[in-house]
Amino acid sequence: MTTWKDLFFDTDTIVEGMKPWIECESPTWDAAACDRMMDLVAMKCAELGATIERIPGIMGLGGSVRAHFPHPKMGTPGIMITGHMDTVHPVGTLAKNPFRRDGGKVYGPGIQDMKGGNFITLEAIRAIQDAGIETPLPIVALFTPDEEIGTPATRTLIETEAKRAKYVLCPEPSHPDNGVTTGRYAIARFNLTAEGKPSHSGANIKDGVSAVRELAKRIIEIEEMTSEDCTFSCNVLASGQWVNCVPSFASAECLSMAKKQEDLDAGIEKMLALSGERNGVKFTVTRGVTRPVWEPDMPGTMALYEQAKAISEELGYTMPHRSQGGGSDANFTGALGIPSLCSLGVKGAGLHTLEEHIDEDMIVPRTRMMAGLLTTLA
């Protein structure tokens, strides 16, 4: 009887298959680019016999792809794959980090986070089908376009699909030690705005009140609120277009993260309390999207982890687990109490940088491990 241990996977074939995905740049804010990426995903899933749904995008973002793979128990609770196809890399990043193989590594924007993990998941399904293996549970994959900005458009879609599932698998990047994620910290985003008074910065600078100056002070104060319990980090600064004007408006974003929901809630309260006027500048803090804490060591998730760990050990690899910072869409599914396992994707380094890559020698083991899960979860 053929099992997941007998499936054939080839590194060269998988890498070559990934190439069009990596060379289809898909930054979150470029809806057309994300939709081109979703075309490739839909075609790959259709080649595997899946029933494809193209779900239109909202909020000016790209659309999603939902793929139900053929199974006699389709419609009953099974395995949900949740993956995002957007990246943090703007179109043109390929010129700086082109798709290439070099020294046992495969480079390219988004290859680790998380196109590579999504691709090997579909490769695992392909090999299972080619071997004529029927998985105990039906499989549905949902690929979305907005994880890198906190999933504002597709959170409800993900949660609705997850409530129909028995298990959720998320092929975000592996930890450096081959580990997986069994819980994630809570995350909140904030929008910061400062409103001052304009003037000509050359002829009449004293009549102006700089929104940029006040915002800069506030950012330093906010980041200095960081503690072991709750962190604060600011970015995405914007202001005017003319240096000869004292800036009357400035904005930024802030990301806060905490291991416990109560610590995040306390951090949110501190942030919102900063709104008000100081030094002649009106400062406003509003909440953006939030990821709930996915509590670690939940029984269903730990049972799922033990199964993945056993498969990995059969392949000769230890697989530790941990609760992890850096949100994923498994925050939502885990917070719902659905057994979820994250970081099941490819191993590599440099995510969100111009050195983003994956390790060639771990592509096949991680693909086989995913196939093991898909064929043994019941």
Secondary structure, DSSP 8 states (H G I E B T S, - for coil): ---GGG----HHHHHHHHHHHHTS--BTT-HHHHHHHHHHHHHHHHHTT-EEEEE---TT---EEEEE---TTTTSS-EEEEEE--BS--TTGGGTS-SEEETTEEE-TTIIIIIHHHHHHHHHHHHHHHTT---SS-EEEEEES-GGGT-TTTHHHHHHHHTT-SEEEE-----TTS-EEEEE-EEEEEEEEEE-B-EETTT-GGG-B-HHHHHHHHHHHHHTT--SSEEEEEEEEE--S-TTEE-SEEEEEEEEEESSHHHHHHHHHHHHTT-EEETTEEEEEEEEEEE--B-TT-HHHHHHHHHHHHHHHHTT----EEEESS--THHHHHHTT--EEE--S--EE-TTSTT-EEEGGGHHHHHHHHHHHHHH--
